């Protein structure tokens, strides 16, 4: 049987051959020569007006509709619609979207270790959505679940960083498919109200960001799409979002954090802790504002943007950072932890302002989060950056991005436990190459200063390349 590591290596070898071929073509394959097939109607010369039909002549039969030829350079999914199977399933209400994410990463300098400090890691996502409206006539109702395969665990131990430099990672032990997320979703009142029940990942629902929200083809470091001061959770829970008006939403999520405990973390369902024992639910509150949708004349001149403010509450008991005097003082614990965060993304310049669907232009983002220093390792967190889509002529869907993030460690921990605790700063630069609509290849470079927040740590230089393939 081929190992998952072998699968990853074979995948990268094939992609290397593909990328070399693409780069050798004009505009990385966008202007690739087409096979000998009929040209699209828009590219053909105008046909002469047909002569009026003669009274005695029979009306010609309509020509059979020609099936659309498969074109690997333009199809949105690599597998397209084999034999009409994808379309038939979607007509039934079943949408299947497999996505491969893989990365080659290497710690080239500094950090904790540079000897053999490289890895090919990845995940295969099997996303399935069942539309109960199409299937049973239940308007606004659907069910989602995701199966995931993974291999290898990245270079974070070699860097020694707080966050994962390349989040396209698997697991220390290779996994076959496991169902890691599922939920039932119901939308009501023209999508003004939405709620979900199931196994939820909190970071899917809160603190989202249009510029830095996807580790497969945008910023790779975990610090840019997850606020490091917010405690995450993936377990049974509930989520509700309300849009009272087009420009404002309010939402709340409650997720059981006890699933992360050692006795429960490996593949169990979550029912054991969600409905037994203490009623511990980590709760997140957020409201968001979309200024360009405000009912005012000046709002129509604002480019798309999102502004979010949130609070979180964690009922779990946490150990307080104290100087235990070499074990002479008893451990102290505290429960009822609270923190807050702010997050925005905003397009600031657009190449084609008159075209609402065009995404070429410059966008910026920023995040900030606060957590109490008495019980949380990261006291303050911030990140900011920019991304430009379509900077290079004829590469309208490529994206260039640069950002900086900083995790500032607890001052209480520094004073009482670890005098070297300081801050970790990350600089990331990436260029996402849209080879085809279904394939994005992203070279990436990162500088991480004081990995782990240790002021004596060696600064690290990390490089790599990611690939995303939509099947």
N, C-alpha and C positions, 0 to 999 in steps of 0.2 A: 504494500500500500504506500502511495506517495505521501510523505509527511507534509504538514502545513508549511514548514520552512521551505521544502522543495517547491511547493506550489508558488510561494512568494518569489523565489528565485527565478522560476520559469516565467512567471508573469512579467517580471522586470526585464528579462532577456527579450521576450517578445515585444515589449513596449519600447525597448531601446532600438530594435530594428525598425519598428513603426515610426518612431520619432526621427530617426536618421532619414528615412524615406520622406517624411513630411517636410523636414527642414530643407531638403534638397529641391522641393517644389516651390513655385512662386507663392508668396504670402502664406507659408506653412500649410499648404494644402487647400486654401480657400479658393484659389484659382486653378486647382488641379484639372488636367484634361478629363473630359467626360467620356464615357464609353459611347460607342457608335449607337446612338439611340435617337429617336425623334426629339427635336428641340422643343422646349416649352413654348406654348402659344405666344407668350410675350416676346420671345426671341425670334419668331418667324416673321417673314415679310407679310404684309396685309394681303389677304386673298382677294381676287376680283369679285365684284358683286355677281351672284349667280343669275343666270338668265331666268326670266319669269317662266313658270311651268306651263307647258302646252296643255290645252284642254283635253286632248286625247291621251296624254301620257299619264301613267299611274304615278302616284306620289312615291318617291323612293323611300325604302325602309330605313329606319334610323340605324346608324352604325353602332355596333356594340361598343360599350364603354371600355376603354383600354385600361388595364390594371397599371397602377403606378409602379414604375421600375424601382427596385431597391438601389439606393445610391449610398455607399458607405460614408461619403463626405458630407452629406446633407441630412441624413436620417437623424431624428432626435434621440433614438435609442439604438444601441448597437444591434440588437436582435430585431429591431423594427416591429413588424406585425406578421410573424411567420404563419403562413397559411390562413391568415385572418383570425388566429387564435386570440391575440391580445384584444382585438376589437370585439370579438364575440364575448369574451369574458367581461369586458367593460360594459357591453350592452346588458349583460346579466347583473351588473352591479359589483363586479370583482376587479379590482385594480391591483396589479402585481408589479412592483418596481424594485428589482435587484440593483444594488449599487456596490461597487468595489472601491475601497479606499486603501491605498498602500503607500509606504514611504521607505526610502533608503535614507538613513541619517547617520552622521558621524560626528563625534566630538574631536575636533582637530587639534585643539589646544586648551590647556588649563583644565579646570574642573577637578573632579576627584580622580579621574583615570583617563588616559588616552591610548592605552595598550589594548588593541582589538576593540576599541570603543566605537563600534559601528553595528548596525542592525538593519534588517529588512522586516518591518512589521506591518500589520494590516488587519483590516476587518472587512467582512462581506456582510452587507445588510440585505435582508429579505423583507421588504416592506409590503404588507398586504392590507388593503382597505376594502371593506364590504359595505356597499351603499344600500342601506335598508329601504331607502326611498324607491330605487329601481327594483329591488328584489321583492319587497312586500308592500310598497306604497306608504311607508312610514316616513313622512316628509321631514327632512332635516336630521335623520337618524343614521348613524354609521358606526362601524366597529373597526378598529385598527389594531394590528399586532405586528411585531417585528421579530424575526429570527435573526440571530447574529452568529457568524463564525469569526474566529480570531486566531492570530498566530504571532508569537514573539511579543516582547514587552518594552521595546524601545531602549533609548540610551539615557534615561533619567538617572539611573544609578551611577553611570560614568560621569555625568555632569554634576550630580549632587544638588540639583536645583529643587526649589519648592514646587514648581509646576513642571508638567511634562513638555519638553521642547517640541516634540512632534506627537500630537495627540492621536494620529492614526496608528493606534497601538492595539495589541491584542491582550494577551494574558501570559503570565509566566509559564503556564502550561497550555498547550494548544487545545482549542475547544471545537467540538462539532457544533451543529446548530443548536442554540438554546433560545427560548422565547424570553427576551429580556424586557419588553414593554408591551402592554396591551391596554386598551381602554374602549369604553363605549362613549360616544359623543352624541349629544342632542343639541340642535340649534332650533330656536324658536323666534317668532316675531320678526321675520325677515332678517335673521341672523343678528338681531339686537341682543339676544341672550344665548349663551352657550354654556353647557356644563359637560364635564367628563367624569367618569368613574372607572377606576381600574388601577393597573400598575403604572404609575406616573413617574417621570423624571422631572424634578422641580425646575431644573435649569432649562428644560424645553419650554416652560411656561412663563417664566419671569426673567427680567433683565435681558431681554432679547435686544439685538442690535443689527441693523441692516448692513452695516459696513464690516462688522467683526462678529460673525455668528456661525461660521461654517469652517471647521478645521480641515475639510477635504479640499477646498479650493480658495480659501481666503487666508487669514492669519492662522498659522499652525500652532503657535505656542498656546497652551491651555490658559495662560493669563489674559489672552486677548478676547476670548469668547466666554470666559467664566470669571465673574468677579470673585477674587480669591478670599474676600472677607465674608462671603455669604456661604453658610453651611448648606451643601446640596443634599439631596436624598432621592432615592429611586425605590419606591415601594407602593403599597396600596394607598390610595388617597382619592381626593375629590378636588375638582377645579370648577370655578364659576367665573364667567366674564360677562359684563354688561356694557353695551354701547348705548347710553341714553341719547346721545347725539353723535353725528358723524365724526366730530373732532375730539371726542373724549371717551375713554373707557375706564372702567373700574373692575378689578379682578381680585380673587382670593384663591389660594391653593392650600390644602392641608395634606401632608404626606407623613406616613409613619416612619420615623427615623430608626426605630429599634431593629429594623431588618439588617442594618449594618453591623450588628453585634456578631462576634466571632461564631457563636453557636448557630447563626442563622444565615450567614452571607453566601453560602454555596448552593445556589440553585433551588432553594425552597420557595414556596409561593408567596409568603408574606402574611397569610391568614393567621399564622400562629401568634404573631405579635400584634397585628392590627386589631384583632378581636379578642385577645386574651391579655391578662396582666394590666399594667398601667395604661391609661388613655393618653399616651404620648404622641402628639401629632405636631410636627414642625409646620408652622403656619407662615404664609407669605401674603402680604397685602401690597397691591400696586395700582397706581392710576397713571394713565398716559394721555398725552396731549399731542394732537396733530395740527399745528398752526395753519398749514396750507388749506385745511378744510373748514376753518372758521367761517361763519356766515358774514364776512366783511369784504369790501371791495379790495382792500390792500392784501388780504390773505391770498387772493388769486394770483398775486405776483410773487408769492413765496414758493421756492422749490420744495419738493417733498422732504419731510423731516419728522422725527418722532422723539418725544421727550417723556421720560419715565421717572417716577419717584416711588420708592417702595420701602416697606418695613418688614422685618422677619422676627419671629418669636420661636425660641427653642426651649421646650420645657425640661429637657434632659439635664441630669446632674453632671456638672463639669468640675474638674479639679482646679483649684485656685493656685496661681503661681505664688508660692511663698518660699522663703529660705527655711528649709526644714532643719537647719543646724546639724547636718550630718545624720539625719534620722531621729533627732531628739524631739522634734515637733511633729504632731499628728497631721496627717493629710487633711486639708480643708476642701469642702465641696460646695458648689453653689448652683442653683437651678433657676430657671426663668430668665434666660439670656435674651437680649434684644439688640438688634442692629438696624441700620438703615443704609440705603444706597440711592444714587442718582445716575442717570444714564441718558445719553442723547446721541442721535445720528442726524446729520443734515447735509443735503446736497447744497453746495455753495456756488457751483458754476455748471452750466449745461451747454453742450455744444449746439444742440438744436432745441431751443426753448419752445418752438411752435409745435413740436412733436411730443405729445404726452408720454408715449410708450418708449421713446428713445432713452437709453440709460447712459449714454456717453457723457462724461463730465467728472468733476471733482466732488468728492464727499468727505466729510470729516466726522469723527466720533470722539466721545470721551465717556469714561466711567469713573465713579468714585464709590467707595464703600467704607463703612465704619463698623467695628466690632469692639466690645469692651475688652481692654487689655488685661483685666484680672483673670480671664478664663480662655481667651482666644489667642492663638499664636500670632495671627496677623491682626494688627490693630487698625491700620489704615491701608487702603489699596486704591491705586488710581492707574488709569491707562488712557492714552490718547493717540490719535493717529489719523491718517488720511489714505484714501484710495482713489485712483483715477482709472476709469474705464474708457478704453479707446484712445489712449494717448498716442500710439504709433499709427500713422496712416495705414489704412486697409487692414488694421487689426482692431476692429471696432468692439470686439467682445473680450479682448485681453484686459487684465487688470494689474496695475502696479500699485503696491501698497507699502507703507512704512509706518511703524508705530513704536511707542515706548510704554512700558508698564513697570510699576514699582510696588512691591509688597513691603510695607514697613512693619517690622516685628514689634511685638508687645513691649512697651517700656517697663511694664511690671515684671515680665519674664527676664528682661535684661538686668534689672536691678536686683532681682531675688534669686534667679536660677542660672542664667547664662550671660556673663558679661560681654561675650562676643556677639550676641544677637544684635543685628543691625537692620539691614534692608537688602533686598535682592532687586536688581534693575535689569530689564530685558529690552533689547533693541532688536526689532525684526524687520527684514526687508524681503519682499516676495514679488514674483512676476508670474501671474497665472496665464498660461498659454492655452487658449481654446483651440485645440487641434481640430476637433470636429464638435458638433453639438453634444455628442455623447462622451467626449474625452477631453479632460483638462489636465495638463501637466504643469507643475508649479515648482520651479527652483526656489530655494529658500535659504536665507543666511541670517543667523542670530548671534548676537553678543550678549552674554549673561555675566553681569558683574556681581561679585560676592554670592556665588551660588549657595542656596540654602539660607541666605541672610547672614552668613558668617563673615564678619569683617576681615578675617584672615584667609578666607578661601581664595583660590586662584581663579581669576576671570576666565570664562570659557568662550571659545569660538566654535559654533555649531553650524554645520552645513548639511544640506540634504535636498531631496527632490521628492515631490508627492505626485500621485496620479489618482484621478477619479474617473471611473468608467460607469456610465449608466447603461444597464442592459435592457 
